[in-house]
């Protein structure tokens, strides 16, 4: 079964700061509650991101395939995953809202057995949603709230 799911959130952080954080590839262990460790080997396309899932949940390895500065888009493949998938691709895009704030669209494509699809969809949506929230919290701590915001 092939599935594609997009998680979208407008952050209270300028789009440029959001893109800078994403293009730097790391800090997933800070943003995602499910990720215990994150280390990056290399820089830019061709870099490898190594992660462990909290609570002994297994290892994850991502291969950074594309970093498009003009489109503010990062694409990665996940050849090693503790989850029951045979294919996993993530695309993270940042869009600039009318007020200059960043809108993150994190799209996950995966292939799995049909019986695993619904649980994986729920996992992807909750994990990515929590990660985007964690990224926003981290960026607000680093850079303060956006101009004109109430946070």
C-alpha positions in Angstrom: 0.0 0.0 0.0 1.4 3.4 -1.0 0.3 6.4 1.1 1.1 10.1 1.1 0.3 12.4 4.0 1.0 16.1 4.5 1.1 17.9 7.8 0.8 21.7 7.6 1.3 24.3 10.3 1.9 28.0 10.3 4.6 28.9 12.9 5.0 32.1 14.8 8.5 32.4 13.4 9.7 34.2 10.3 9.9 31.9 7.3 13.7 32.5 6.8 14.4 31.3 10.4 12.3 28.2 9.9 14.0 27.4 6.6 17.5 27.9 8.2 16.6 25.4 10.9 15.3 22.8 8.5 18.1 23.2 5.9 20.7 22.6 8.7 19.3 19.0 8.9 19.9 18.4 12.6 18.1 19.0 16.0 15.4 16.4 15.4 16.2 15.1 18.8 15.2 18.5 20.2 12.1 18.9 18.1 10.6 15.4 18.1 9.6 13.7 21.4 10.0 10.3 19.6 13.6 10.9 18.6 16.2 10.3 21.4 19.4 11.1 19.5 20.3 12.8 16.2 23.7 13.1 14.6 24.5 14.2 11.1 27.4 13.0 8.9 28.2 15.4 6.1 26.5 18.6 4.9 23.9 19.3 2.3 22.7 16.7 -0.3 24.5 13.4 0.3 24.6 13.9 4.1 23.3 11.2 6.3 21.3 11.7 9.4 21.4 9.0 12.1 18.7 8.9 14.8 17.5 6.6 17.6 13.9 6.3 18.6 13.1 7.0 22.3 12.7 4.1 24.6 14.8 1.7 22.6 12.5 1.9 19.6 15.2 1.3 17.0 17.5 3.1 14.6 16.6 5.5 11.8 18.9 6.6 9.0 18.0 9.4 6.5 19.8 10.2 3.3 19.5 13.9 2.4 18.6 13.9 -1.3 17.8 17.6 -2.0 18.1 21.0 -0.4 16.5 23.6 -2.7 17.3 27.1 -1.4 15.1 28.9 -3.8 12.0 26.8 -3.1 12.9 26.3 0.6 12.5 22.5 0.1 14.4 19.6 1.7 13.9 16.0 0.5 15.2 12.9 2.3 14.9 9.2 1.9 14.8 6.8 4.9 16.5 3.5 4.0 16.7 2.4 7.6 13.6 2.5 9.8 12.2 0.5 12.7 8.7 1.0 11.3 7.0 -1.5 8.9 7.7 0.3 5.7 9.4 -0.7 2.5 9.8 2.9 1.2 9.8 6.2 3.1 10.4 9.7 1.6 10.0 13.0 3.4 9.7 16.4 1.8 9.8 19.5 4.0 8.8 22.8 2.5 8.6 26.2 4.0 6.4 28.9 2.6 6.3 32.6 3.5 2.9 33.7 4.7 1.5 37.1 3.9 2.8 38.3 7.3 6.3 36.9 6.8 5.8 33.9 9.1 6.7 30.4 8.0 4.3 27.8 7.0 5.7 24.3 7.1 4.3 21.5 4.9 5.9 18.2 5.8 4.9 15.5 3.4 5.6 11.8 4.0 5.2 9.2 1.4 5.6 5.5 2.4 4.8 2.0 1.3 3.7 -0.6 3.7 1.5 -3.7 4.0 -2.2 -2.7 3.8 -2.8 -3.8 7.3 0.0 -1.5 8.6 -1.2 1.6 6.7 -3.8 3.1 9.2 -1.4 2.8 12.2 1.5 4.2 10.3 -0.7 7.1 9.1 -1.6 7.9 12.7 2.0 7.6 13.8 3.3 9.8 11.0 0.7 12.5 11.7 1.2 12.6 15.4 5.0 12.4 15.3 5.5 15.0 12.6 2.9 17.3 14.2 4.7 17.0 17.5 8.0 17.6 15.7 6.8 20.8 14.0 5.4 22.0 17.4 8.8 21.2 19.0 10.6 23.1 16.2 8.5 26.2 16.8 9.1 26.1 20.5 12.9 25.7 19.9 13.0 28.5 17.4 11.0 30.8 19.6 13.5 30.1 22.5 16.4 30.9 20.2 15.0 33.9 18.3 12.1 35.2 20.4 8.6 35.7 19.1 7.9 37.1 15.7 7.2 40.8 15.3 3.6 41.6 16.1 2.9 38.2 17.6 1.3 37.6 21.0 3.6 34.9 22.2 
